[in-house]
Amino acid sequence: MSTTPPHEVEEVRGVLHIYSDGSIVRSSKPSFNVPVHDDGSVLWKDVLFDEGNNIYLRLYKPASSTSSTKKLPIFYYFHGGGFCIGSRTWPNCQNYCFSLASELQAVVISPDYRLAPEHRLPTGVEDGFTAFEWLKDQAVSENPDAWLNDVADFGRVFISGDSAGGNIAYNIARRLGAGSQKYYPVRTRGYVLLAPFFGGTIRSKTEAEGSKDAFLNLDLIDKFWRLSIPIGDTTDHPLVNPFGPYTLPIDAHDLDPTLVVVGGSDLLKGRAEEYATKLKEWGAKIEYVEYEGKQHGFFTIDPNCEAANNLMQVIKKFIAENS
């Protein structure tokens, strides 16, 4: 009796392959195969932050900080990838974190989180929150890690994320509330949502009318959600749709200042703009910045372009104004 070998039913960016028998194969090669630009001006190391699930984060700090008494703000950066792909170890992520640490003069924390479809939502969001709780543990540790504690200002924490990472940052903001009072001496000062990955069962205008040739096209958006939301749920899930029918109302006055950034040609633009517009109308301190003609993730795909350089200065200004 012959058996038919399993065949591929889903493929994502060449790194995630799902087969008809339910098996999943992940490539060890990143989808962004670019050189790592490590010139020694930024120091980094990996730290296990969730021993039970074997999840690591990567810490970065300017090399000059080791000889300075000045404490630096902390800047979380959650990578993107539709909750399905990506890693702190991917070169595009590492290069961007080098730039963030150097340009912002900050300690950058880049956590991994478990990925779908093996680990569907809310896993990625919960792992992101665990990475934040890890920081509180470091701040009050009886045996502090001098590599971090000697340079980091735990009272000036900014939480950022790219795409799915921006979704994680948004959900952390909702859970913590303004100032993260329960996590003293750690204090959040603001959030930077870089092309946040939001969804909903009703298409936004930019999703419905956007180019099929977009870097993040509608087919890929739908695939990411199909693989990452809980089985049986829809994209109106509370972690996915900020204004969905099952999402608790947002208290705009219980949110820290937020910077929302999006490319003008990004299909996610409509949802990001709606998020910023509504919260501003409701009284939140929120800034919306759009880069005309730019695609999803332009700041890591083309980090030396004029828009990416401008964005770095916008983030730097946002940190200075809210520290």
N, C-alpha and C positions, 0 to 999 in steps of 0.2 A: 504494500500500500504506500503510494508516494504522498509526500507532503509538500505543499507549496511553500517556498521560503518566504519569510516576511518581506514586504516591500515598504518603501518610504512613503509616508502619508503627509508629513509636514517637514519643511526645511526652513530655517531662519538664518539668513546672512551667512550661510556656509558653515556655521559653527554648531547649530543645534539640528539634530536629525531624529525624527520620531517615526517609528515603524508600526506596521499593521498589527504586530503582536504585542504592542504596548511598550516595547523596549525603546530606550532613549540613548543616543550616542552624542556626546559633546566633544567637539574638537579641542585639542589643546592649543591650537593656533587662534589668535584673536581675529575678528573680522576687520580690524584696522591694523594692518601690518606696516607700521611706521617705526623709524628708529627712535630709541629712547635718548633724550637729550639731557644727560646727567653730567653737568660740568663741575660738580662739587660745590656749587654755591648754595645748594639746599641739601640738608642732611635728611635722611629718612630711615625708617625701620618699621618692621611689621610687629604687631602685637595681637595675641589671642584675646578677644574680648568676650567670647561666648564659648566656654570650654565644653559645655554639654553638647553643642551643635558644631563645634570645631570651626568657628567663624573668626576671621582675622580682620583687622583694620590696618591701614598704613598711615603712619605719622610723618609729617614733614615739618621742618623748621629752617629758617635762613641760617646758614653757617655762621654768619656774623652775630647771631643771638647768643652764642656760647660765651662771648666776651663782653656782653652788655648786661646791665642791671635792669634794663627796661623790659617790662612784661608785655607780651604780645597777645592780641586778640586771638580767639580760637575760631576757626572757620571749618565747619563740616562740609564735605562734598560727597554726596551720594551719587554714584554713577548711574547712567541711563541704560536702556536696553529693553524697554517694554516689559520689565519684570522677568524676562526670559533669558537674556544674555547679558554679557558684560562682566567686568571684574575690576577691582582696584589694581590688579596686576597688568591690565591691558596697557600698551604703551601710550595710546592717546589719552587715557585717564591719568597715567603717571606724568606725562608731559604737562598736562593742564594743571595738575597739582603742584608741579615745580613752579610754574608761572604764578599760580595763586600765592604760594608761600613767599616767593621773591617779590612780586609786585605789591601785594597787600601787606607785606611784612607781618605775617601771621603764622600761627601754628595751624596747619591743615590736617584734618582728620578725614581719611577716606575709607569708610567701612565697606566690606562686602556684605551681602545678604543672600539668603537662600533663594534660588530661582525656580520659576515655574517652567514646565508643568509638574515637575516633581513636587514642588512646594508652592501651591497656589496661594493667592491672597486669603487671609491677611498676613501670611508668613513674612513677606518682604518688609511690610510696614512694622510688624512686631520686632523683627531683627534690627530695623533702623532705630526703634525706640530703645532696644537693649543697648545699642551702641551709644546712645545718649546717656543712659543710666550708668554705663561704664565710666563715663567722665566724672560723674558724681563720686563714684567709688575712688577714683584717682585723687580727687580734690580733698577727700577726708581720710585718705589712707594713712595708717601709722607707719608704713614703710613706703613713702612716696618714691616714684620713679623720677630721679633728678633730671633725666633727659627731657621729660615733659614738664614737671612741676616747677623747675627752676626758671622756665621762660614763659609759661602760659598764664594768662590772666583769666581765671575761671569766672570772673564777673563780667566778661565781655565775650559772649558766645554768639556766633551767627551760624545759622543752619541753612545750608544750600543743597540743591540737588538739580541734576540735569535730567529732563524727561521723566522717566519712572522715578528717578531720584528726587525730582521736584515734587512729585506726588507724595513721596515719603515725607519730605520736608513739610508739605502742607498738612499732612495727617498728624505729624508730630506737633505742629503749631496748634492744631485744634485740641490735642490732648493736654498739652502743657499749659495753655493759657498765657496771658501776658506775664512776662518776667520769670516764668517757671518757679514760682515762689516756694514750692515744696522741695526744690532741689538745691537750696542754698548749701554751700557758697556758689554753686553754679547758677549763672543767671543768663538767660537768653535775652539778646538785645534786638534781634531782627532775623528775617528770613529772606533768602534770595532764591526765587523759583525760576529756573532757567528752562523755558519751554516746557512747563509742567504737563505731565501726561494725564489729562482728564478725559472722561468719556461720558456717554449717555446714549440712551436708545433713540433719541431724536437727533438726527445729524445737525451739526452746526453748518452754517453757510460755507465756511472755508473747507470743511470736510466734503460737503456735497459738490462744491464747484471747483475744488482745488485740482491742480494738475495731476494726472495719473503718473507722470514722470517725476514727481516730487521725491526727494530723498527718503522721506517717510510718507509713503503713499497710503491710500485708504485700505488697500488689501493687506498691507503690513500692519496697519493700526488694528484692523479687525482680527488679524491672526494673533497679535500680541494679547488682545483682550480675550479671545477665545481660549488661549492657552493659560491665561493667568487668573481669570476670575473664578470663584468657586463654581464647581459643576452645578448646573441648575439655576445659577444666578444670571443676571443681565448686567449690562454696563450702567444701569442705574443703581448699582451697588453703592452703599454709602462711602466706601473708600475710593470710588471711581468718579462719581458724579457729585460735586460739591453742592449742587442745587437740585438733586434728584428727589423723587417722591418719598424715598425711604431715608433720606439724610436729615439728621437733626438740624434745626436752624442754626446759622452761624451768628455768634455774638461778636460783631465787628469790634466792639470796644474791649474784648478780651483776647485780642490778637496783638502780638508785637508788630512793629513796623515791617512792611513787606515790600520787596522789590520784585516785580514780575517782568521777565524779559522774554521776547519772542521774535523770531524772524518773520518778516512780512509775507514770505512765501511758504511759511510752515502751515501745514493743514491743521495744526493744533492752535493756530493763532486765535481763532474765534472763541474757543473755550477759555483760553488764557485772558483774552481781552474782556470777556464777559465776567470772569472771576474778579478781575481788578476793578472794573467799572461798578459792579454791584457793591463790592465791599467799600469802595470809596463813597458811594452814595449813602451807605449805611453808617458812615462815620469812621471807618478804619483809616489808619495812616498807611497809605499804599501808593506806590509809584509804579507806573507802567511805562516800559520802554520797548519800542518796536524798531527793528532794523530793516529798512525797506529792501525787498528783493532777496533777503537771506533765507536759507533753508533751515530745516531742523538741525540743531547741533552745530551750527556754523562755527562756534567759538572753539570747539575741539577739533573739528574737521579741518578748518583753516585758521589756526590760532594766531597767525601773523597778519591776517587781513586787517584792514582799517576798522571794520566794525568790531572785530574781536578785541583790538587794542582799545577802542573807545569803551567797550563794555567793561574791560578791566578797570578803567578809570571811574566809570559809573559805580561799580561795586566798591571801589576804594572810597569814593565820596560817601556812599551809603553807610559804610562802616564808620567813617569819621563823624558823620552827622548823628549817629545813633549810639555811639560809645559813651 
